[in-house]
């Protein structure tokens, strides 16, 4: 009986911890681009209606997905920056986040861009 309880507690713990994870995704739009080498902290973020002053090209859609539970917007933005850095973007614009209390609270989407060389 004790082994079954330990097993059940372990399974539930894994489900809870995994269920609160956040995932970042990048969906390229098909535009080819030269990857930049930026750290997540160097990724530029622009909320509507802001946009970069320099010429840029949108190369994909960045999104975060909260896998159960709730998250704060700063967690979502940090995940967006991390994913943008991994795929070689300069920044993200047109960022839109679901409101707190929504089904996927804290999930965000935005358009990934690179500066024209």
Buried (B, 14 or more C-beta within 10 A) or exposed (E): EEEEEEEEEEEEEEEEEEEEEBEBBBEEEEEEBEEBEBEBEEBBBBEEEEEEEEEBBBBBBBBBBBEBEEBEBEBBBBBBBBBBBEBBBBBBBBBEBBEEEEEBBBBBBBBBBBBEE
